[in-house]
Amino acid sequence: MKIYKIKLVIILFIAFIITVTCNVQAYALQKGSLEYLENRFDYSTLNPSEFIQLGDKYFEQAINETNKITRNRLFRYAMGNYFLSSKADPKNVYPYVQLGRIYDKMNINTLAKESFYKATNLDYYNPYANFYFGEYYYDRRDYNRALRYYIISYQNGYENNFETAVKIANIYEKLGDLINAKDFYNKSAELNPEKAAEFQKKLQQIDSLKYDESEYYYIIRE
């Protein structure tokens, strides 16, 4: 029975890898096969933390890998382990976020968004999930959506996260809200004093525009 269980886990792992790398025409067929295998297996017998550890191992190796083919292979190994973890513990946000991050890096946009939505549907205010959903939109220059997720992350546990504060400041600047941009650049400098001089130059540039004295400032403040 134990050998059968191990074999079925391997088959599920391989089926998942094939499903996420197949072309559009074959996707529906492969997904149906995967769902069939899923219904035959009791995921509660698995230890989700073991798969997360393996997934993290492959994920970190992929991030540090320069060869594209090897990198994508490592990402697929990580994806398979996160997938099995999500099945063993379907209420855990983490594996869905990690799947979203991998799909994002592999430019599989539909599956990336699907994974991030699964994570935020499980825990709407989860800072980790919202931060990386923000990253997804930031990298695609959809700054309004990115700001929404960064703000949720910042307000729910990431108020001392330097990267979050910097991204929020940067987006506010891009959107022309220089008052909030200044506020978050100041927060960023407090969180990372080593870069305080860099942000001081940024603040001086903003102040030189005399934004708070402009007609535009008063219009948007009304």
C-alpha positions in Angstrom: 0.0 0.0 0.0 2.8 2.4 0.8 4.5 1.7 -2.5 1.2 2.3 -4.3 0.9 5.6 -2.5 4.4 6.7 -3.4 3.8 5.8 -7.0 0.5 7.7 -7.2 2.2 10.8 -5.7 4.9 10.6 -8.4 2.2 10.2 -11.1 0.3 13.2 -9.7 3.5 15.2 -9.6 4.3 14.4 -13.3 0.7 15.0 -14.4 0.8 18.4 -12.8 4.1 19.3 -14.5 2.7 18.2 -17.9 -0.5 20.1 -17.4 1.2 23.5 -16.7 3.7 23.1 -19.5 1.4 21.8 -22.3 0.1 24.0 -25.1 -3.3 25.6 -25.2 -4.9 22.8 -27.3 -3.8 20.0 -25.0 -4.5 21.9 -21.7 -8.2 20.9 -21.2 -7.4 17.2 -21.8 -4.4 17.2 -19.5 -6.3 19.1 -16.8 -9.1 16.5 -17.0 -6.6 13.7 -16.5 -5.1 15.5 -13.5 -8.5 15.9 -11.9 -9.3 12.3 -12.5 -6.1 11.3 -10.6 -6.8 13.8 -7.8 -10.2 12.2 -7.1 -8.5 8.8 -6.6 -6.0 10.0 -4.0 -6.4 11.0 -0.3 -4.2 14.0 0.1 -4.8 14.1 3.9 -2.2 11.3 4.2 0.5 13.6 3.0 2.7 15.9 5.1 2.3 19.4 3.5 5.4 20.8 5.2 7.7 18.3 3.5 6.5 19.4 0.1 6.8 23.1 1.1 10.4 22.5 2.1 11.2 20.8 -1.2 9.3 23.5 -3.1 11.3 26.2 -1.4 14.6 24.4 -2.1 13.9 24.2 -5.8 12.5 27.7 -5.9 15.6 29.2 -4.4 17.8 27.2 -6.7 15.8 28.4 -9.7 16.0 32.1 -8.6 19.8 31.8 -8.5 20.1 29.8 -11.7 21.3 31.7 -14.9 20.6 29.0 -17.4 17.0 29.4 -18.6 16.4 25.7 -19.4 17.7 24.6 -16.0 15.9 27.5 -14.3 12.5 26.5 -15.8 13.1 22.9 -14.9 13.7 23.8 -11.2 10.7 26.0 -11.2 8.6 23.1 -12.5 9.9 20.9 -9.7 9.0 23.6 -7.2 5.6 23.9 -8.7 4.9 20.2 -8.4 5.8 20.2 -4.7 3.7 23.4 -3.9 0.8 21.8 -5.8 0.9 18.7 -3.6 1.2 20.8 -0.5 -1.8 22.9 -1.5 -3.8 19.7 -1.9 -2.6 18.3 1.4 -3.4 21.6 3.2 -5.9 23.5 1.0 -6.3 26.3 3.5 -2.7 27.3 3.6 -2.1 30.5 1.6 1.7 30.0 1.2 1.8 27.4 -1.6 -0.7 29.3 -3.7 1.4 32.4 -3.4 4.5 30.5 -4.4 2.8 29.0 -7.4 1.7 32.5 -8.4 5.3 33.8 -8.1 6.6 31.0 -10.3 3.8 31.4 -12.9 4.6 35.1 -12.8 8.3 34.6 -13.5 7.5 32.1 -16.3 5.0 34.6 -17.8 2.1 32.3 -17.5 -0.2 35.2 -16.5 -3.6 33.5 -16.3 -2.3 30.9 -13.9 -0.4 33.4 -11.9 -3.5 35.6 -11.3 -5.5 32.4 -10.6 -3.0 31.4 -7.9 -2.9 34.8 -6.3 -6.7 35.1 -6.3 -6.9 31.7 -4.5 -4.4 32.9 -1.9 -6.3 36.2 -1.3 -9.6 34.5 -1.3 -8.4 32.3 1.5 -7.1 35.2 3.5 -8.0 38.6 2.1 -5.7 40.6 4.4 -2.7 38.2 4.2 0.4 40.6 3.8 2.5 38.0 2.0 -0.1 37.2 -0.6 -1.0 40.8 -1.2 2.6 41.9 -1.5 3.4 39.5 -4.3 0.1 40.2 -6.0 1.2 43.8 -5.9 4.5 42.7 -7.4 2.7 41.0 -10.2 0.9 44.1 -11.2 3.8 46.4 -10.6 6.0 44.5 -13.0 3.2 44.9 -15.6 3.0 48.6 -14.9 -0.6 48.4 -13.7 0.2 50.7 -10.9 -3.3 51.3 -9.6 -3.9 47.6 -9.0 -0.4 47.2 -7.6 -1.0 50.0 -5.2 -4.2 48.4 -3.9 -2.4 45.2 -3.0 0.7 46.9 -1.5 -1.5 49.1 0.7 -3.4 46.0 2.0 -0.1 44.4 2.7 1.3 47.5 4.4 -1.7 47.9 6.6 -1.8 44.2 7.7 1.6 43.4 8.9 4.2 44.8 6.4 4.3 48.3 7.8 8.0 47.7 8.7 8.8 46.1 5.3 11.2 48.3 3.5 10.4 47.0 0.0 6.7 47.6 0.5 7.2 51.1 1.6 9.5 51.9 -1.3 7.1 50.4 -3.9 4.2 52.4 -2.5 6.3 55.6 -2.5 7.3 54.9 -6.1 3.8 54.3 -7.3 2.5 57.4 -5.6 5.2 59.4 -7.4 4.3 57.8 -10.7 0.6 58.6 -10.2 1.4 62.2 -9.3 0.5 62.1 -5.7 3.7 63.6 -4.4 2.4 64.3 -0.9 1.9 60.6 -0.2 5.1 59.8 -2.1 7.1 62.0 0.2 5.4 60.4 3.2 6.4 56.9 2.1 9.9 57.9 1.0 10.4 59.2 4.5 9.1 55.9 5.9 11.5 54.0 3.6 14.4 56.1 4.9 13.5 55.3 8.5 13.3 51.6 7.7 16.7 51.6 5.9 19.0 54.3 7.2 21.7 53.1 4.8 19.7 54.5 1.9 18.6 57.6 3.7 20.8 59.8 1.5 19.3 58.4 -1.6 15.8 59.1 -0.5 16.8 62.6 0.7 17.8 63.4 -2.9 14.4 62.1 -4.0 12.6 64.2 -1.5 14.6 67.3 -2.5 13.6 66.7 -6.1 9.9 66.5 -5.1 10.1 69.6 -3.0 11.7 71.5 -5.9 8.5 71.1 -7.8 6.6 73.0 -5.1 3.7 70.6 -5.6 1.8 71.6 -2.4 1.6 75.1 -3.8 0.3 74.2 -7.2 -3.3 74.5 -8.4 -3.3 70.7 -9.2 -2.7 69.9 -5.5 -5.7 71.9 -4.3 -7.9 70.4 -7.0 -7.2 66.8 -6.0 -7.4 67.6 -2.3 -11.0 68.9 -2.6 
